Amino acid sequence: MPADDNTVQSVPVDRFFVAVFVAFAFLPRPASARPPEVDQLATLYKELIRFKDEPKFKEVGFGQCCEYHDWMVRVERLRDKTSSGIWLQVGVLPGDLLTLGLDFLHSKGNGTSYAREMVHQFEAALFRKPAKKGFTGKMSGTDRACKDLALYQRQMELIEAQDYAAAAKIISDDDACPLVQKDTPMRGPLDTRKQGEVTYVLVEAQGIGRVWVMEDAVEFRARK
């Protein structure tokens, strides 16, 4: 008995929908999408920043009695189950987050200089926005940059005099001389000044604003 028209037409239609489903199910993830483990680390980081100043955390820390212990367990689980290759691409590790948590605990939420450096690194690695149109360069390495050129120049003078402690102290203020992470997009140079053999350039660093850096600290793309 010959098949009716409806049966004959339904076969290719069914196959079409199956083929579409399979194609979409196995589409590769876009290059811009980051692994879910990185999103988990970002969530755990934000939780730490939220509870580090809570009086209860300062009192009980990561003791098993309380919710902060659960946070530590989740960070350890993420550390233990995730391939190190993921974190090499990100630039920060779950182990770094554990150390940061202990730093905040021992400093009663204030954080040491190590904690401040790590906060900059986590913020840059996990929450940095893509470069906006018009940015023509990037920071070649992580370093401090100063909003006041005279302050930056004074620091270089102290380094030349081998007074390294004073040089480090003079630019330790995060507001006056913020830490700029490697690959931070830059626009410029907006101005150039020379002092001896050192050339300083004024740039606009994404997320930071206008700061002075040494010319060799920035990689500018060639203008076409």
C-alpha atoms as one frame of an Amber mdcrd trajectory, in Angstrom:
protein
   0.000   0.000   0.000   1.589   3.323  -1.033   2.282   5.828   1.696   0.012
   8.849   1.804   1.294  12.353   1.044   1.498  13.402   4.698   3.819  10.532
   5.611   6.086  11.140   2.665   6.443  14.864   3.454   6.978  14.421   7.217
  10.165  12.412   6.906  12.396  15.129   5.420  10.859  17.760   7.732  11.669
  15.656  10.805  15.175  15.110   9.602  15.584  18.830   8.983  14.655  19.716
  12.570  16.924  17.014  13.985  19.795  18.338  11.883  19.172  21.919  13.082
  19.035  20.793  16.719  22.287  18.880  16.446  24.001  21.789  14.693  23.052
  24.255  17.405  23.799  21.830  20.233  27.376  21.398  19.095  28.167  24.929
  18.007  31.555  26.002  19.391  31.458  28.596  22.134  32.317  32.100  20.863
  35.941  33.073  21.422  34.821  36.006  23.591  32.895  33.760  26.002  34.973
  32.805  29.004  34.871  29.460  30.834  32.209  29.125  33.561  34.968  28.507
  36.119  36.151  32.086  35.598  32.641  33.377  36.294  32.605  31.280  39.472
  35.892  32.848  40.564  34.484  36.316  39.847  31.420  35.543  41.990  33.570
  34.280  44.864  35.784  37.367  44.630  32.770  39.686  44.846  31.478  37.749
  47.849  34.806  38.224  49.635  34.840  41.962  48.936  31.306  42.164  50.313
  31.881  40.287  53.586  35.487  41.243  54.414  34.322  44.241  56.470  31.533
  42.449  58.320  32.108  42.409  62.119  31.154  38.736  62.261  33.852  37.794
  59.736  36.466  39.701  61.702  35.425  37.746  64.788  35.002  34.163  63.505
  37.004  34.161  60.266  36.723  30.929  58.295  35.788  28.776  61.281  33.480
  25.835  60.584  30.738  27.459  62.613  29.794  30.002  60.038  29.000  30.847
  56.441  32.496  32.089  55.645  33.784  28.528  55.969  31.447  27.540  53.126
  33.019  30.279  50.986  36.489  28.872  51.665  35.339  25.340  50.798  33.871
  26.523  47.485  37.123  28.294  46.571  39.143  25.181  47.447  36.787  23.011
  45.390  37.176  25.333  42.405  40.944  25.247  42.828  41.086  21.462  42.995
  38.748  20.641  40.116  39.919  23.158  37.496  42.721  22.764  34.978  45.648
  25.106  35.562  45.541  26.049  31.869  42.402  28.114  32.441  44.033  30.201
  35.163  47.192  30.762  33.119  45.020  32.574  30.580  43.159  34.556  33.242
  46.185  35.650  35.277  44.756  35.023  38.766  44.166  31.753  40.650  41.672
  30.429  43.198  44.683  30.004  45.482  45.337  33.738  45.164  41.777  34.372
  46.301  42.268  32.167  49.370  45.425  34.082  50.252  43.573  37.370  49.757
  40.827  36.174  52.103  43.373  35.322  54.795  45.034  38.705  54.321  41.720
  40.488  54.906  41.053  38.290  57.947  44.393  39.023  59.615  44.201  42.741
  58.807  40.584  43.027  60.034  39.310  43.809  56.543  41.764  46.610  55.819
  44.162  44.628  53.668  47.937  44.908  53.485  49.862  46.290  50.517  49.757
  42.743  49.106  45.955  42.760  49.300  45.738  46.092  47.503  47.940  44.797
  44.696  45.874  41.611  44.424  42.602  43.535  44.329  43.942  45.482  41.348
  44.928  42.224  39.662  41.569  40.533  40.268  39.636  43.575  39.076  41.720
  43.803  35.910  41.636  40.074  35.158  37.955  39.419  35.878  36.125  42.664
  35.159  38.173  44.622  32.622  36.034  45.987  29.791  37.150  45.618  26.173
  39.019  48.560  24.737  36.890  51.365  23.399  37.357  52.777  19.942  40.209
  55.255  19.797  42.589  53.539  22.192  45.902  53.365  20.380  48.191  51.443
  22.745  48.481  49.301  25.827  50.568  49.023  28.982  53.531  46.729  28.347
  53.741  45.583  31.977  52.100  46.131  35.361  53.459  49.327  36.930  52.401
  52.484  38.702  51.608  55.679  36.840  51.190  59.141  38.366  48.666  61.888
  37.729  51.274  64.473  38.757  54.387  64.386  36.570  56.529  66.051  39.262
  55.725  63.204  41.651  56.777  60.619  39.085  59.979  62.522  38.315  60.825
  62.774  42.011  60.446  59.027  42.340  62.898  58.479  39.470  65.392  60.810
  41.144  65.199  58.743  44.336  65.744  55.538  42.348  68.839  57.032  40.722
  70.049  57.950  44.212  69.427  54.297  45.211  66.966  55.349  47.905  64.526
  52.615  46.936  62.441  52.703  50.118  61.680  56.399  49.691  61.037  55.880
  45.968  58.466  53.178  46.687  56.800  55.253  49.405  56.435  58.386  47.299
  54.181  56.623  44.780  52.369  54.278  47.185  49.189  56.381  47.188  46.688
  54.556  44.959  44.813  57.750  44.147  47.863  59.783  43.139  49.774  56.922
  41.492  47.394  54.071  40.606  48.681  50.634  39.682  48.114  50.091  35.964
  47.822  46.473  34.881  49.620  44.967  31.916  47.646  45.280  28.628  45.471
  48.127  29.956  44.346  50.058  26.828  45.868  53.530  26.416  45.061  56.571
  24.309  47.891  58.920  23.466  50.451  60.192  23.797  48.641  63.394  24.735
  51.831  65.152  25.853  55.548  64.369  26.081  58.208  65.564  28.528  61.897
  64.687  28.707  64.094  64.617  31.816  67.670  63.612  31.140  67.531  60.357
  29.244  63.992  59.501  30.396  60.952  60.422  28.306  57.536  60.653  29.969
  54.232  60.538  28.111  50.776  61.620  29.212  48.198  58.972  28.324  44.562
  58.226  29.033  44.382  54.776  30.617  41.058  53.012  30.291  39.209  52.940
  33.597  41.809  55.177  35.270  42.050  58.479  33.420  45.014  60.649  32.474
  48.335  59.602  33.954  52.046  60.008  33.237  54.150  56.958  32.431  57.591
  56.351  31.000  57.489  56.130  27.234  58.922  52.602  27.135  56.161  51.391
  29.484  53.544  51.741  26.735  53.266  49.916  23.424  51.678  52.257  20.895
  50.262  50.942  17.675  51.635  52.493  14.531  49.307  55.142  13.145  48.120
  54.527   9.592
